[in-house]
């Protein structure tokens, strides 16, 4: 069984805080899309033009011809949130479960889980075929929730209040809320979210067996940091 990490939980402003990085990217993308929408509005461009030129290239459509023309949407759709309240709830759940992983010394695995679950969920969604386009962090948040539960089932929130709230209660509450929202989703999106949950579970299961699916990401980031670091010529 692999030791996940010996590093401590990163500080909020630290460069290696993966949770803050994930939250920041989601917020920046949302703000950027909102800014561009305002620009289109102030220039009296049709709203249809804004969606065609800005939103549609960023989200995932289930028809393969569209995917063939914009394959990058498999990597971008789960960063583009569909409305403020959806963004807020996704980020709150992401924070809640992301903290569990950080306090379990698995900070560096947050981004790989987010990435893999979004990629696999998107591919499955395209394979099933759906009428509505796919966007938002829901699949990745589901994966991180299940990953946290798999890695640290004994974790408790608010430990100073009556012994704390077991993580499984929080995860169960999240799953119940998601189950109610399933009534408004089509089958393809529901299956994609369930695949996200399975991806998070498998990632942690393999990690416990010594197989780190995020190793290449960690090495790439390390290489980039070294290449961008100022050289000491003395």
C-alpha positions as CSV (number, residue, x, y, z in Angstrom):
1,X,0.0,0.0,0.0
2,X,1.4,3.4,-1.0
3,X,1.9,6.1,1.5
4,X,-0.1,8.9,0.0
5,X,2.0,11.8,1.1
6,X,4.0,13.0,4.0
7,X,3.4,16.7,3.4
8,X,1.2,18.8,5.6
9,X,-2.0,20.5,4.5
10,X,-1.0,23.5,2.4
11,X,-1.7,27.1,3.6
12,X,-4.5,29.0,2.0
13,X,-2.2,31.2,0.0
14,X,0.4,28.6,-0.8
15,X,1.4,28.0,-4.4
16,X,0.8,24.2,-4.0
17,X,-2.8,24.6,-2.7
18,X,-4.7,22.5,-5.3
19,X,-8.1,23.3,-3.8
20,X,-7.6,27.1,-4.0
21,X,-6.3,26.6,-7.6
22,X,-9.4,24.6,-8.6
23,X,-11.7,27.2,-7.0
24,X,-9.8,30.1,-8.6
25,X,-10.0,28.6,-12.1
26,X,-13.7,28.0,-11.9
27,X,-14.3,31.5,-10.6
28,X,-12.1,33.1,-13.2
29,X,-13.7,31.2,-16.1
30,X,-17.2,32.2,-14.8
31,X,-16.2,35.8,-14.4
32,X,-14.6,35.9,-17.9
33,X,-17.7,34.4,-19.5
34,X,-19.8,37.0,-17.6
35,X,-17.5,39.8,-18.7
36,X,-17.7,38.7,-22.4
37,X,-21.5,38.5,-22.2
38,X,-21.5,42.1,-20.9
39,X,-19.2,43.2,-23.8
40,X,-21.5,41.6,-26.3
41,X,-24.6,43.3,-24.7
42,X,-23.0,46.7,-24.6
43,X,-22.0,46.4,-28.3
44,X,-25.6,45.3,-29.1
45,X,-24.6,42.0,-30.4
46,X,-27.3,39.3,-30.5
47,X,-27.3,37.0,-27.5
48,X,-27.3,34.0,-29.9
49,X,-24.0,35.3,-31.3
50,X,-22.5,35.3,-27.7
51,X,-23.5,31.7,-27.1
52,X,-22.3,30.6,-30.5
53,X,-18.9,32.2,-30.2
54,X,-18.2,32.0,-26.5
55,X,-20.3,29.4,-24.7
56,X,-20.8,26.6,-27.2
57,X,-17.1,26.2,-27.9
58,X,-16.5,25.7,-24.2
59,X,-19.2,23.1,-23.4
60,X,-19.7,19.5,-24.5
61,X,-22.2,18.4,-27.0
62,X,-23.0,14.7,-27.3
63,X,-23.0,14.5,-31.1
64,X,-19.6,13.3,-32.4
65,X,-19.4,15.7,-35.4
66,X,-19.4,18.7,-33.0
67,X,-16.9,16.9,-30.8
68,X,-14.7,16.2,-33.8
69,X,-14.6,20.0,-34.6
70,X,-14.0,21.0,-31.0
71,X,-12.3,18.1,-29.1
72,X,-10.9,20.5,-26.5
73,X,-14.5,20.8,-25.1
74,X,-13.8,17.4,-23.3
75,X,-11.3,19.4,-21.2
76,X,-13.1,22.7,-20.8
77,X,-16.8,21.8,-20.2
78,X,-16.4,21.1,-16.5
79,X,-14.9,24.6,-15.9
80,X,-17.8,26.5,-17.4
81,X,-20.6,26.8,-14.9
82,X,-24.3,27.2,-15.9
83,X,-25.4,30.1,-13.7
84,X,-24.3,31.7,-10.4
85,X,-26.2,29.4,-8.0
86,X,-24.9,26.2,-9.7
87,X,-21.4,27.7,-9.5
88,X,-21.9,28.5,-5.8
89,X,-23.2,25.1,-4.8
90,X,-20.6,23.2,-6.8
91,X,-17.8,25.3,-5.2
92,X,-19.2,24.8,-1.7
93,X,-19.3,21.0,-2.1
94,X,-15.9,21.1,-3.8
95,X,-14.5,23.0,-0.8
96,X,-16.1,20.6,1.7
97,X,-14.8,17.4,0.2
98,X,-11.5,19.0,-1.0
99,X,-10.6,19.9,2.5
100,X,-11.0,16.3,3.6
101,X,-8.5,15.2,0.9
102,X,-6.1,18.0,1.9
103,X,-6.3,17.0,5.6
104,X,-5.6,13.4,4.5
105,X,-2.4,14.5,2.9
106,X,-3.8,14.0,-0.6
107,X,-3.8,17.7,-1.7
108,X,-1.8,16.9,-4.9
109,X,-4.5,14.4,-6.0
110,X,-7.3,16.9,-6.2
111,X,-6.5,18.1,-9.7
112,X,-6.0,14.6,-11.2
113,X,-9.3,13.4,-9.8
114,X,-11.0,16.5,-11.1
115,X,-9.4,16.0,-14.5
116,X,-9.9,12.3,-14.9
117,X,-13.5,12.3,-13.8
118,X,-14.4,15.1,-16.1
119,X,-12.6,13.4,-19.0
120,X,-14.1,9.9,-18.5
121,X,-17.6,11.3,-17.7
122,X,-17.5,13.4,-20.8
123,X,-16.5,10.5,-23.0
124,X,-19.2,8.3,-21.6
125,X,-21.8,11.1,-22.1
126,X,-20.8,11.4,-25.7
127,X,-21.1,7.6,-26.1
128,X,-24.6,7.5,-24.6
129,X,-25.8,10.5,-26.5
130,X,-27.8,13.3,-24.9
131,X,-30.1,16.1,-26.0
132,X,-28.7,18.8,-23.7
133,X,-25.1,20.0,-23.7
134,X,-22.9,19.1,-20.8
135,X,-21.3,21.8,-18.7
136,X,-20.3,22.5,-15.1
137,X,-18.2,20.9,-12.4
138,X,-20.9,18.4,-11.1
139,X,-19.2,15.3,-12.4
140,X,-15.8,16.2,-10.9
141,X,-17.3,17.3,-7.6
142,X,-19.1,13.9,-7.4
143,X,-15.7,12.2,-8.0
144,X,-14.0,14.2,-5.3
145,X,-16.8,13.5,-2.8
146,X,-16.5,9.7,-3.4
147,X,-12.7,9.9,-3.4
148,X,-12.8,11.6,0.0
149,X,-15.2,9.0,1.4
150,X,-13.1,6.2,0.1
151,X,-9.8,7.6,1.4
152,X,-11.0,8.8,4.8
153,X,-14.3,7.2,5.8
154,X,-13.7,8.0,9.5
155,X,-13.3,11.7,9.0
156,X,-15.5,14.0,11.1
157,X,-16.5,17.6,10.5
158,X,-16.7,20.1,13.4
159,X,-14.9,17.8,15.8
160,X,-15.3,20.2,18.7
161,X,-19.1,20.1,18.5
162,X,-20.4,16.9,20.1
163,X,-17.8,14.7,18.5
164,X,-18.3,16.1,15.0
165,X,-20.3,15.1,11.9
166,X,-19.2,11.9,10.2
167,X,-18.1,12.3,6.6
168,X,-20.6,9.7,5.5
169,X,-23.4,11.9,6.7
170,X,-22.2,14.8,4.6
171,X,-21.7,12.6,1.5
172,X,-25.1,11.0,2.0
173,X,-26.7,14.5,2.2
174,X,-24.9,15.5,-1.0
175,X,-26.0,12.3,-2.8
176,X,-29.6,12.9,-1.7
177,X,-29.6,16.4,-3.0
178,X,-28.1,15.2,-6.3
179,X,-30.7,12.4,-6.5
180,X,-33.5,15.0,-6.3
181,X,-31.8,17.1,-9.1
182,X,-31.6,13.9,-11.2
183,X,-35.3,14.3,-11.8
184,X,-34.5,17.4,-14.0
185,X,-31.6,15.7,-15.8
186,X,-31.6,13.5,-18.8
187,X,-30.1,10.0,-18.6
188,X,-26.8,10.8,-20.2
189,X,-25.9,13.4,-17.6
190,X,-27.0,11.1,-14.8
191,X,-24.8,8.3,-16.0
192,X,-21.9,10.7,-16.5
193,X,-22.2,11.8,-12.9
194,X,-22.3,8.2,-11.7
195,X,-19.2,7.5,-13.8
196,X,-17.6,10.4,-12.1
197,X,-18.3,8.8,-8.7
198,X,-16.8,5.5,-10.0
199,X,-13.7,7.3,-11.3
200,X,-13.1,8.9,-7.9
201,X,-13.5,5.6,-6.2
202,X,-11.1,3.8,-8.6
203,X,-8.5,6.5,-8.4
204,X,-8.2,6.2,-4.6
205,X,-8.4,2.4,-4.8
206,X,-5.5,2.3,-7.2
207,X,-3.6,4.9,-5.1
208,X,-3.8,2.6,-2.1
209,X,-2.3,-0.2,-4.1
210,X,0.6,2.0,-5.2
211,X,-0.7,3.1,-8.6
212,X,-0.7,6.9,-8.9
213,X,-2.6,8.0,-11.9
214,X,-1.7,11.6,-11.3
215,X,2.1,11.0,-11.3
216,X,2.7,12.3,-14.8
217,X,0.8,15.5,-13.8
218,X,2.9,16.0,-10.7
219,X,6.1,15.4,-12.7
220,X,5.0,17.8,-15.5
221,X,4.2,20.5,-12.9
222,X,7.5,20.0,-11.2
223,X,9.3,20.3,-14.6
224,X,7.4,23.5,-15.4
225,X,8.2,25.0,-12.0
226,X,11.9,24.2,-12.5
227,X,12.0,25.6,-16.0
228,X,10.3,28.9,-14.9
229,X,12.3,29.3,-11.8
230,X,15.0,32.1,-12.0
231,X,18.4,30.7,-12.6
232,X,21.2,31.4,-10.1
233,X,24.3,32.4,-12.1
234,X,26.5,33.0,-9.2
